[in-house]
Amino acid sequence: MKKQVQPRVEKGPRPLLSFTEQRVGKPPRHLIDLDPEARRALLVELGYPSFRANQLLKHYFAHKTIDPEIMTDLPAANRAELVKKVFPPLITQVKTQEADGGDTVKILWRLFDGVVVESVLMKYPDRATLCISSQAGCGMACPFCATGQGGLARNLSAAEIIEQLRMNMVLAEAGVLGESVRITNVVFMGMGEPLANYKAVISSLHSMIDPLPHGFGMSARNITVSTVGMVPIIDKLADEGLPVTLAVSLHAPDDGLRDDLIPINSRFKVKELLDAARRYFVKTGRRVSIEYALIKDMNDHKWRAELLAHELNSRGKGWVHVNPIPLNPTPGSIWTAATKKSETVFVETLLKAGISTTVRDTRGSDIDGACGQLAAGTVNPENVAKRAIKAQQAVDERIAKHRHEPENLDSILSVRENDLVKE
């Protein structure tokens, strides 16, 4: 049965949150889906010595290959058959688009069952970052996000997530960005809500972070996992002992607006979410990122910046960094990005309050590769556009009163110094 949740709203149609996949077929068994012990057991099951697992993994993680011809340390007689069994093909490159003078490359991948996902590879002066997908589609139904309006097809397996990384590594080192570069950073900000596919995401994090031969040996500090606010899972992630960066897609500091912008807010309110984010910082020592899409006349008010600063500072100093993001256009959207003037006032208000703030670089917007745009033009774009218009119009009808500064704002902001969290 498909599990859906209807958030509470004041009036009008209610968006459906979906936590269950529409497609239930599972990808072929892949060595990367397994933990180290299960990997060795699989080789024994296939009739090979267990040490062959590490040999295969070294080729996969160190040389980034699944080509049996390169694996000359394996017996030649049945090498190809073995590799086919443990590294079955999971994703196929379908389409590549470039933007930003070749510094951004978006790739469309087709999975074994025909569903598609996208990844975005970005070159910076000091690093190369891969934005990766954890689900095919998304069930969070955020009205300003094309992926969310497309709905959830299914979760990705850990191997499907890691195959995006491995294949992008090969392309990056081969010069797809204009020169040979090494991917140093990964952000789970592509398609899907990562914490809704928790088991596969945690397994893929180990494959990214664990040292050879069990992983790529990447720095956990260079990996970011985003969430719209699944509070219990944030606490679970904090207990994993993986010091990755947590990014919270907040987009509003008040429940009145966030209930509509981020439908899961009807289950986990702003204060609960920020408390969980603070706990993550305390547990891991990793500063939390707050993602905030600036939407014109919706959430870009100076008073909302003051309220956001208040909510963050009331939980302590230096534990969080805010990334305002100009809203990226998506099919059918009736909303637009905040003006430069509003953006400047918003940022200056946060900085004046002592909140570390940086406007996030928008990459790939002209090829629908920016935040909230993935798969906008590939998965029934007309349907996505119609759903976006309907969802945004419903929100507009409900939240007129939330656009205005609350009468009690001064009392909300007048928190006594001894009520603040002491560092």
C-alpha positions in Angstrom: 0.0 0.0 0.0 1.3 3.4 -0.9 1.9 5.5 2.2 0.8 9.1 1.9 0.3 11.8 4.4 -1.9 14.9 4.0 -0.5 17.9 5.8 -2.9 20.1 7.7 -3.8 23.4 6.0 -6.2 26.2 6.7 -8.2 25.7 3.4 -7.7 24.6 -0.2 -6.3 21.4 -1.6 -3.7 19.6 0.5 -0.4 18.3 -1.0 0.3 14.6 -0.6 3.6 13.6 1.0 4.7 10.2 -0.2 7.2 7.9 1.6 6.6 4.8 -0.5 7.9 4.0 -3.9 5.5 3.8 -6.9 7.9 1.3 -8.5 8.8 -1.7 -6.4 11.3 -3.6 -8.6 14.7 -3.9 -7.0 18.0 -3.3 -8.9 20.2 -6.4 -9.5 22.4 -7.4 -6.6 25.6 -5.4 -6.6 28.7 -5.8 -4.5 28.6 -2.1 -3.4 25.1 -2.7 -1.8 26.7 -5.0 0.7 28.7 -4.5 3.9 32.3 -5.8 4.0 31.3 -9.2 5.6 28.5 -9.7 3.1 30.8 -8.9 0.2 33.2 -11.6 1.2 30.3 -14.0 1.7 29.0 -13.3 -1.8 32.3 -14.3 -3.3 32.3 -17.5 -1.4 28.7 -18.1 -2.5 29.8 -17.7 -6.1 32.6 -20.2 -5.6 35.6 -17.9 -5.2 38.0 -17.3 -2.3 36.7 -14.5 0.0 39.9 -12.4 -0.7 38.7 -11.9 -4.2 36.2 -9.4 -2.8 39.0 -6.9 -1.8 40.6 -7.3 -5.2 37.4 -6.4 -6.9 36.7 -3.5 -4.5 40.2 -2.1 -5.1 39.5 -1.9 -8.8 36.2 -0.3 -8.2 37.2 2.3 -5.6 40.8 2.9 -6.4 40.7 2.6 -10.2 37.0 3.4 -10.6 36.5 0.7 -13.1 34.3 -2.3 -13.7 36.1 -3.4 -16.9 37.2 -7.0 -16.4 40.0 -6.6 -19.0 41.8 -4.3 -16.6 41.5 -6.7 -13.6 44.5 -8.7 -14.5 45.0 -9.9 -10.9 41.8 -12.1 -11.3 41.9 -15.5 -13.1 41.5 -14.8 -16.8 39.3 -17.8 -17.5 36.2 -16.6 -15.6 37.1 -12.9 -15.0 34.4 -11.5 -17.2 31.7 -13.7 -15.8 32.6 -12.9 -12.2 32.6 -9.1 -12.8 29.2 -9.3 -14.5 27.8 -11.0 -11.4 29.1 -8.6 -8.8 29.1 -5.4 -10.8 25.9 -5.6 -13.0 25.2 -2.4 -15.0 22.9 -0.2 -13.0 22.9 3.2 -14.7 23.3 4.4 -18.2 24.3 7.9 -19.3 21.6 9.3 -21.5 22.2 13.0 -22.0 24.8 15.6 -21.0 24.3 19.4 -20.9 26.8 22.1 -20.1 26.5 25.6 -18.6 28.6 28.3 -17.0 31.2 28.2 -19.7 31.7 24.4 -19.3 32.2 24.6 -15.5 28.8 22.9 -14.9 27.7 19.6 -16.4 24.3 18.0 -15.8 23.9 14.4 -16.7 20.7 12.4 -17.1 21.0 8.8 -16.1 18.6 6.0 -16.9 18.3 3.3 -14.3 17.8 -0.5 -14.9 14.0 -0.1 -14.9 13.8 3.0 -17.1 13.3 5.6 -14.4 15.7 8.6 -14.7 17.7 10.7 -12.3 20.1 13.6 -12.7 23.4 14.6 -11.3 25.2 17.9 -11.6 29.0 18.2 -11.7 30.5 21.6 -10.8 34.1 22.9 -11.1 35.3 25.6 -8.8 38.8 27.1 -8.5 39.6 25.0 -5.4 37.4 22.0 -5.8 35.0 19.9 -7.9 31.6 19.2 -6.4 29.0 16.6 -7.4 25.4 17.1 -6.6 23.9 13.7 -6.4 20.4 12.1 -6.4 19.2 9.7 -3.7 15.7 9.1 -5.1 14.0 9.0 -8.5 11.7 11.9 -7.9 10.6 13.2 -4.5 7.6 12.7 -2.3 7.9 15.9 -0.2 5.6 17.9 -2.6 7.3 21.4 -2.0 5.4 23.7 -4.4 8.4 25.6 -5.6 10.5 22.5 -6.5 10.1 20.8 -9.9 11.4 17.5 -8.5 8.8 17.5 -5.7 6.0 18.3 -8.1 7.0 15.4 -10.2 6.3 13.0 -7.3 8.3 10.0 -6.0 9.0 7.0 -8.4 11.3 5.0 -6.1 14.3 5.1 -3.8 17.7 4.5 -5.2 19.9 1.6 -4.0 23.2 2.4 -2.4 25.0 1.1 -5.5 22.9 3.3 -7.8 23.9 6.3 -5.7 27.6 5.3 -5.7 27.5 4.6 -9.4 26.6 8.2 -10.0 29.7 9.2 -8.1 32.0 6.6 -9.7 30.9 7.5 -13.2 31.1 11.2 -12.6 34.6 10.7 -11.2 35.7 8.9 -14.4 34.2 11.7 -16.5 35.8 14.5 -14.4 39.2 12.9 -14.6 38.8 12.4 -18.3 38.2 16.2 -18.7 34.5 16.6 -19.1 34.9 20.0 -17.3 37.5 21.2 -19.7 40.4 19.7 -17.8 41.1 16.7 -15.6 39.8 17.3 -12.1 39.2 15.2 -9.0 35.8 15.3 -7.3 36.5 16.3 -3.7 33.0 17.2 -2.5 29.6 15.6 -2.7 26.3 17.2 -1.8 23.0 15.1 -1.5 21.0 18.0 -3.0 19.9 16.3 -6.2 16.6 14.6 -6.7 14.9 13.2 -3.5 14.8 13.6 0.2 18.0 11.8 1.4 16.7 11.0 4.9 13.6 9.4 3.4 16.0 6.8 1.9 18.0 6.5 5.0 19.4 3.0 4.8 20.8 3.4 1.3 22.1 6.9 2.0 24.0 5.7 5.1 25.5 2.7 3.1 26.5 5.1 0.3 28.1 7.4 2.8 30.3 4.6 4.0 31.3 3.8 0.5 32.3 7.4 0.0 34.2 7.8 3.3 35.6 4.4 4.3 39.3 3.9 3.3 40.3 1.5 0.5 39.4 -1.2 -0.3 36.0 -0.6 1.2 35.4 3.0 0.0 36.7 6.0 -1.9 38.3 7.4 1.2 36.8 10.8 0.8 36.7 13.3 3.7 33.4 13.2 5.6 33.7 16.9 6.1 33.4 17.4 2.3 30.1 15.6 2.1 26.8 17.3 2.8 23.4 15.6 3.4 20.3 17.8 3.0 16.9 17.4 4.5 13.6 19.3 4.5 13.2 18.4 8.2 12.8 14.8 9.1 13.5 15.4 12.8 13.8 11.9 14.1 16.1 10.9 11.3 18.4 13.9 11.9 18.9 12.6 15.4 19.6 9.1 14.0 22.1 10.5 11.6 23.9 12.3 14.4 24.4 9.0 16.1 26.1 7.4 13.1 29.5 8.8 13.9 29.9 10.2 10.4 30.9 13.9 10.6 29.2 14.9 7.4 27.6 18.4 7.1 23.9 18.6 7.6 22.0 21.1 5.4 18.5 22.0 6.5 16.2 23.3 3.7 14.3 25.8 5.9 13.0 28.5 3.6 10.9 30.1 6.3 11.5 30.8 10.0 7.8 30.7 10.9 5.3 27.8 10.9 2.6 30.0 9.3 4.5 30.2 6.0 6.6 27.0 6.2 3.6 24.8 6.6 2.8 25.6 3.0 6.2 26.0 1.5 7.5 22.7 3.1 4.5 20.4 3.7 6.3 18.1 6.1 6.4 21.1 8.5 2.9 20.1 9.5 4.5 17.1 11.2 7.8 18.7 12.4 7.6 22.4 13.2 10.4 25.0 12.8 11.4 25.0 16.5 11.5 21.1 16.5 13.6 21.2 13.4 16.1 23.8 14.6 16.4 22.1 18.0 17.3 18.9 16.1 19.8 20.8 13.9 21.4 22.2 17.1 21.6 18.7 18.6 23.4 17.6 15.4 26.0 20.3 15.8 26.5 19.5 19.5 26.9 15.8 18.7 29.1 16.0 15.6 30.9 19.3 16.0 29.9 20.1 12.4 28.4 23.5 11.7 24.9 23.2 10.2 23.9 24.9 6.9 20.6 26.5 6.6 19.3 26.6 3.0 16.8 29.5 2.3 15.4 30.0 -1.2 14.5 33.7 -1.5 11.1 34.1 -3.1 9.8 37.5 -4.1 7.2 38.9 -1.6 6.9 35.5 0.0 9.8 34.9 2.4 12.3 37.7 1.6 11.1 40.3 4.1 13.5 42.1 6.4 11.4 41.1 9.4 11.7 37.4 8.4 15.5 37.8 8.3 15.2 39.2 11.9 13.0 36.3 13.0 15.4 33.8 11.4 18.4 35.4 13.2 16.4 35.3 16.4 15.6 31.6 16.1 19.2 30.7 15.3 20.8 32.9 17.9 18.5 31.8 20.6 20.1 28.4 20.2 23.6 29.6 20.5 26.4 31.3 18.5 28.6 30.0 15.7 26.7 26.7 15.2 25.1 27.5 11.9 25.7 29.1 8.5 22.9 30.5 6.3 22.9 30.1 2.5 20.3 32.3 0.9 19.5 31.1 -2.6 17.7 33.1 -5.3 14.7 31.0 -6.3 15.4 29.1 -9.5 12.6 29.2 -12.1 10.8 25.9 -12.7 8.1 25.0 -15.3 4.8 26.6 -14.5 6.1 28.6 -11.5 4.1 31.8 -10.7 6.8 32.8 -8.2 10.1 34.5 -8.9 13.3 35.2 -7.2 13.6 38.0 -4.7 14.9 41.3 -6.0 18.6 42.1 -5.6 17.6 44.9 -3.2 15.5 42.5 -1.0 18.3 39.9 -1.1 20.9 42.5 0.0 18.7 43.7 2.9 18.0 40.1 3.9 21.7 39.2 4.0 22.8 42.4 5.7 20.2 41.8 8.4 21.5 38.3 9.2 25.1 39.5 9.1 24.3 42.4 11.5 22.8 39.9 13.9 26.0 37.9 13.9 24.8 35.1 11.6 27.4 33.7 9.2 25.8 34.1 5.8 26.8 33.6 2.1 24.5 33.8 -0.9 24.9 30.5 -2.6 26.3 30.4 -6.1 23.5 29.4 -8.5 24.9 27.0 -11.1 23.3 25.5 -14.1 19.9 27.4 -14.0 19.9 27.8 -17.8 20.0 24.0 -18.2 17.5 23.2 -15.3 20.5 22.0 -13.3 20.1 24.3 -10.3 18.5 23.7 -6.9 14.9 22.6 -7.3 15.1 22.2 -11.1 16.3 18.6 -11.6 14.3 16.5 -13.9 12.1 19.4 -14.7 12.4 18.9 -18.4 12.6 15.1 -18.5 9.8 13.6 -16.5 6.5 14.7 -18.0 7.3 18.4 -17.9 3.7 19.5 -18.8 2.4 17.6 -15.8 5.0 19.1 -13.6 4.2 22.6 -14.7 0.4 22.0 -14.2 1.0 20.6 -10.7 3.3 23.5 -9.8 0.8 26.1 -10.9 -2.0 24.4 -8.9 0.2 24.0 -5.8 1.5 27.6 -5.9 -2.0 29.1 -6.5 -3.3 27.1 -3.5 -0.5 28.4 -1.3 -1.1 32.0 -2.5 -4.7 31.8 -1.5 -3.9 30.6 2.0 -0.9 32.7 3.1 -1.8 36.3 2.3 -1.8 37.1 6.0 1.6 35.5 6.5 3.2 38.0 4.1 2.7 40.7 6.7 4.8 41.4 9.7 3.2 40.0 12.8 1.9 42.5 15.3 3.8 40.9 18.1 7.1 40.7 16.3 8.8 43.0 18.9 7.8 40.7 21.7 9.0 37.6 19.8 12.4 39.2 19.2 12.8 40.6 22.8 14.3 37.5 24.3 16.3 38.2 27.5 20.0 37.5 27.3 19.8 34.8 29.9 17.3 32.9 27.8 19.9 32.4 25.1 21.9 29.3 24.9 25.3 29.9 26.6 28.3 28.7 24.6 
